[in-house]
């Protein structure tokens, strides 16, 4: 469980840092709906990522049927959570829909960027 929390902290911290930095740049460039939406989507992405880690131990050691229903309930609950910023972006003009969508994928983007960076740096080490 501790390793899950460390992974969550690593990627969520990086995702919120990128979102705040980029959001601040957009706000300073007078693109407030984009900046606020990016941060909003990222916050909900982080909540989703944390919920994934919190529900993992609930599925271990349970019967196949119980695991199925716990997993299904978890997925539906997380979809509802992720729908909140999308609905806000559709209903309110103070949030840009595409920036919210990009923010929702921010944790996944940070994970992919980290793996890509590690791949490139390990390839460089092998060259030298």
C-alpha positions as CSV (number, residue, x, y, z in Angstrom):
1,X,0.0,0.0,0.0
2,X,2.9,2.4,0.7
3,X,4.3,1.9,-2.8
4,X,0.9,2.8,-4.2
5,X,0.9,6.0,-2.2
6,X,4.4,6.9,-3.3
7,X,3.5,6.4,-6.9
8,X,0.3,8.5,-6.5
9,X,2.3,11.3,-4.8
10,X,5.0,11.3,-7.5
11,X,2.6,11.5,-10.4
12,X,-0.1,13.6,-8.8
13,X,2.4,16.2,-7.6
14,X,3.9,16.5,-11.0
15,X,0.5,16.7,-12.7
16,X,-0.8,19.5,-10.4
17,X,2.5,21.4,-10.8
18,X,2.3,21.2,-14.6
19,X,-1.4,22.2,-14.5
20,X,-0.8,25.2,-12.2
21,X,2.2,26.4,-14.2
22,X,0.4,26.1,-17.5
23,X,-2.9,27.4,-16.0
24,X,-1.1,30.4,-14.7
25,X,0.5,31.1,-18.1
26,X,-2.9,30.9,-19.7
27,X,-4.4,33.2,-17.1
28,X,-1.6,35.7,-17.5
29,X,-2.1,35.5,-21.3
30,X,-5.7,36.6,-20.7
31,X,-7.1,33.1,-21.4
32,X,-8.7,32.6,-18.0
33,X,-11.3,29.9,-19.2
34,X,-8.5,27.7,-20.5
35,X,-6.2,28.2,-17.4
36,X,-9.0,27.5,-14.9
37,X,-10.4,24.6,-16.9
38,X,-6.9,22.9,-17.1
39,X,-6.5,23.1,-13.3
40,X,-10.1,21.9,-12.7
41,X,-9.7,18.9,-15.0
42,X,-6.3,18.0,-13.4
43,X,-7.8,18.2,-9.9
44,X,-10.5,15.7,-10.9
45,X,-7.9,13.5,-12.7
46,X,-5.9,13.4,-9.4
47,X,-9.0,12.4,-7.4
48,X,-9.7,9.7,-10.0
49,X,-6.1,8.4,-9.7
50,X,-6.3,8.3,-5.9
51,X,-9.6,6.5,-6.0
52,X,-8.1,3.8,-8.3
53,X,-5.3,3.2,-5.7
54,X,-7.7,3.2,-2.8
55,X,-10.0,0.6,-4.3
56,X,-7.2,-1.9,-5.2
57,X,-7.0,-3.4,-1.7
58,X,-10.8,-3.9,-1.7
59,X,-10.5,-6.4,-4.5
60,X,-7.7,-8.5,-3.2
61,X,-8.7,-11.8,-1.5
62,X,-12.4,-11.5,-2.5
63,X,-14.4,-13.9,-4.5
64,X,-14.6,-13.5,-8.3
65,X,-18.2,-12.3,-8.2
66,X,-17.6,-9.8,-5.4
67,X,-14.5,-8.5,-7.1
68,X,-16.5,-8.0,-10.3
69,X,-19.1,-5.9,-8.6
70,X,-16.6,-3.9,-6.6
71,X,-14.7,-3.1,-9.8
72,X,-17.8,-2.2,-11.7
73,X,-19.0,0.1,-8.9
74,X,-15.6,1.7,-8.7
75,X,-15.6,2.4,-12.4
76,X,-19.1,3.9,-12.4
77,X,-18.3,6.0,-9.4
78,X,-15.1,7.3,-11.0
79,X,-17.0,8.0,-14.2
80,X,-19.5,10.1,-12.3
81,X,-16.6,12.0,-10.6
82,X,-15.0,12.7,-14.0
83,X,-18.3,13.8,-15.4
84,X,-18.5,16.7,-12.9
85,X,-15.8,19.0,-14.6
86,X,-17.2,18.1,-18.0
87,X,-20.7,19.2,-17.1
88,X,-19.3,22.3,-15.5
89,X,-17.4,23.1,-18.7
90,X,-20.5,22.6,-20.8
91,X,-22.8,24.6,-18.5
92,X,-20.4,27.4,-17.5
93,X,-18.6,29.7,-19.8
94,X,-15.8,30.3,-17.3
95,X,-14.3,26.9,-18.2
96,X,-13.1,25.7,-21.6
97,X,-14.3,22.2,-22.5
98,X,-11.2,21.2,-24.4
99,X,-8.9,22.3,-21.6
100,X,-11.0,20.4,-19.0
101,X,-10.6,17.3,-21.2
102,X,-6.9,17.8,-21.5
103,X,-6.7,18.3,-17.7
104,X,-8.6,15.0,-17.1
105,X,-5.8,13.3,-19.0
106,X,-3.0,15.2,-17.2
107,X,-2.0,12.3,-14.8
108,X,-1.8,9.9,-17.7
109,X,0.2,12.4,-19.7
110,X,2.6,12.8,-16.8
111,X,3.0,9.0,-16.4
112,X,3.7,8.7,-20.2
113,X,6.2,11.6,-20.1
114,X,8.0,10.0,-17.1
115,X,8.3,6.7,-18.8
116,X,9.4,8.3,-22.1
117,X,12.0,10.4,-20.2
118,X,13.3,7.2,-18.4
119,X,13.4,5.4,-21.7
120,X,15.4,8.2,-23.4
121,X,17.8,8.6,-20.5
122,X,18.5,4.8,-20.3
123,X,19.1,4.7,-24.0
124,X,21.6,7.5,-23.7
125,X,23.4,5.8,-20.8
126,X,23.8,2.7,-22.9
127,X,25.4,4.7,-25.7
128,X,28.1,6.0,-23.5
